[in-house]
Amino acid sequence: MWNVLLDKFPTEYEGFRIDEAFQTGIQISQALQDPDLSDDERLAVALGLLYPSEDGDGSPSSLPDLKTAVDGLRWFLSGWYTDNRPKDEDKVPVTDFDIDQWRIYSAFLEKYGIDLNRSDMHYWAFMGLLSTLGECAYTNVIAIRQQKIDPKMDTRAKQALMEQKRIFAIEREEDLTEEEQEDVDAFMTWVKAGG
């Protein structure tokens, strides 16, 4: 087992060079969840991101066979995680790197002094730090997304939680209410008028 306290962060899998940057890990996660791509396209994009076709000097890199490549992808995405996963783990995503980008960015800046826009960091380091953040805007939103609505809650508390869940939902509502559409139209008019 790999140990952050003893081992260097890996830069290859089974002898094949990987792009270990945290930005690459985020892009892989986004590709694997992209509803506009087929399963084969998701995998092709993820593998293309993980295994660069050139080494650092611009020379062609050797690429692994498909089984090794997929095994390496699984390893890359989860090799940093050391806790036991619950058997009945809810598969509903609680983080979206587009929606949560500012919460994550500000949390790293506040908690660790790391400017993610200027940082070179291994994906495993990023995920380790992300998963151990203390209380902040990001972890508060994650808690809202994970909180179940208890039938014993009073009506006001249920409504408040449902509204928070709607605001911070990863799945976006396609249809805007009439009031929301008016706000969007007013904003677009303002933008077109030169702000």
N, C-alpha and C positions, 0 to 999 in steps of 0.2 A: 504494500500500500504506500502511496506517495504521501509525504508529510512535509507541510510548509515549514516546519521548524528544522527539518533535516536536509531536505532536498531542494535543488534548484528547480524553478518553474520549467516545465518541459517545452521544448521548441520543435520536437519531432515525435512522430508515432511510428513505432516499428521501423525506424530508420528513414522515414519519409518526413520531409520538412513540412511544418504546419505554420500557418499565420496565426500566432497566439494572441494577437492584440485584442483588447477588450472590445474595440469597435467591430472587429470581425465577428466575435462571439455574438454581439448584439445583432449584426446583420444576418447571421445564420439563424438566430432565433426568429427574427422578423420574416425571413424567407420561408422557414418551416411552418409559419402560421399564416402565410399569405393566402387568402381565400381566392385570389385571382390566378393562382398557379395550380397546375395539376400536381398530383403526388410525385410524379416523375420529375417535373420541373422544379419542385421544391427541393428534392434531393440533389438534383444536378446543380442548382444554384448553391446550396449549402456546401457540397463537396468542392465546387469550384472556388468558393471563398476560403475554405479550410486548407486546401492543398494548392499552394501557388504553383503556377506552371514554370516560374523562373526562380532561381535562387537569388540571394542578395546581390550577386555580381552580374545579374542579367543572363546567366547561363540557364539553359533548360533544366528543370528539376525532373527527377523520375517520379512518376505517380503510382500509387498503389493500385492493386486489383480492386474490384468493386467490394468484395467482402471485407477486405482489410480497410478500405476507405470508410465503409459504413461503420465498422467496429470502431475505427478511430474517431468518427464523428460522435458516436455515442459516448465514448470515453472523454472527448474534449468537452462536451456539454455537461457531463455529470461527474467527471473525475475529481473535481474539487470538493464535492459534497461528501461529508464523513458521517453524518447522523443516519440512523435507521429511518427509512421512509415508512410511514404508516401503511399498512396493507390496504386500508379502505380510503387512501388519499383521494381527496376530491380533485378531479382533473380540470376543474374550471380555472382558467388563468386569472391570476390576481395582479400581474404586472404587464404593462404594455409600454415598451420603450419609447414609443412616440407620445402617447398620452401622458406618461409619467416623467418625461424627460427633464422638466424643470424641477420637479420634486427631487429626483435622483441627483441632478446636478447640484442643487443647493444643499442637499444633505451631505454630499461628499465634501463640498467646500466648507460647510459649517462644522461637521464632525471630524473630518480628517485633514482639512486644509488642502485638499486635492482639487485642482481645477481640471475637471474631466475634459474640457475642450483643449487643454494644452498638455495633457498627461499621456505618457507612454506606459501602459500597464498591461500585464498579462490578464487574459480573461478570467483565469482562476482567482487571481488577486482581487479583481473587480467583484466577482460574484461572492467571494468570501467576505469582503467588506460590505457589500450590499446586503447580504443575508444577516449581518450582525449589527446593523445600524440600531442605535437607540431610538428613543421616541423623537419623531420629527414629522413633518408634513407627509413625507412618503409613507412611513410606517403607519401613520394614522389613517391614511387612505386605504392601505392594504387591509387594516383591521376592519374598516367599514365594509370593504368588498367581501371579506370572509365572514362577517357576522351574520348569523342566521336570525331570521325574524321569529321570535318566540311567541307562540300563541297566547302566552300568559301576559305579554306586554300590554299596557293600556293603549288605547286607540291613538292618543297623541304621540306616544313614544314610537309606535309602529309607523305612523305617518311620517314622523321626522326621520326615522331610519330609512324608510322607503325612498324619501326624497334625497337623502344623502347617497343612497345606493344608485339612484337614477343619475345624479350629478356626476358621480365618480365611476360610472359603469364603463367597462372596456368596450362593450358592444354599444355602438352609437345608434340612436334612433334615426331612421332615415327621414321620416316626415317631421317637419317643424310645425309647431303650433302656429296659429295665425299671428299671435303676439311675437313669437320668436322670428317669424319670417319678416314682420314689420321692422324689427330691430336690425336684422341682416340687411334689408333693403335700405333703411336709413343710413346704416354704416357705409354701404356701398355707394350711396349717393354722396355722402360726405367725402369718401375717398376720391371719387370721380371729380368732385369739385375742387380737389387739391388740398383737402384736409383742413 
